[in-house]
Amino acid sequence: MIILKNFKCVVLIIINVNASAVFGQTTTETTPSDFSHVSAVHLNDVSSISNLTTALYAVISGPAGPRDWSRFENLFAPGAYMGASQHTSDGKRFHLFSPREYAKMNAPLFSKFSFTEKELSRAVHKFGSIAQIFSSYEFTLSSPKPLTRRGINSLQIINEKGRWWILMLIWDEETADNLIPPNMLIPQ
């Protein structure tokens, strides 16, 4: 478990280090070989910001049973991170993990119980090849005590090598003291 006090600074450092280490300077044109890490079946998932976001929700949602973790990992840049802000009785804690660790942590739960996460609203800020997405969501888990919660996913993404990549995905759940802003509840 990692508790971060100056989170904005750390995220910017992680994104900057990951992007420069993974992608470096590119001066060549995009060719089909640039998609070598992505199955041809999933190229549409990474062809636009909308498709990337839709695929993210689709791949983790479904009835009890296995998920297509290969498709899930194809959405992320090598070295990408995920993180969850957890509200506890002694404050907030931030957990940082890789997409592969997320899959490993959640595969047993998703195998046993249905889990559906749907997007409520999306705000995209794009400049050149980078974009920041705020995507409000609602999830339902059909465990012995069914659970429904809402929150906001924040994605830092980049268009590199002819496709969109998730560099960082973090989320925070809604609480009585941390309500989703009304403008993030308007369907798009």
Buried (B, 14 or more C-beta within 10 A) or exposed (E): EEEBEEBEEBBEEBBEEBBEEBBEEEEEEEEEEBBEBBEEEBBEBBBEBEBBBBBBBBBBBBEEEEBBBEBBBBBBBEBBBBBBBEBEEEEBBBBBBBBBEBBEEBEEEBEEBBBBBEBBBBBBEEEEEBBBBBBBBBBBBBEEEEEEEBBBBBBBBBBBBBBBBBBBBBBBBBEEEEEBEEEBEEEE
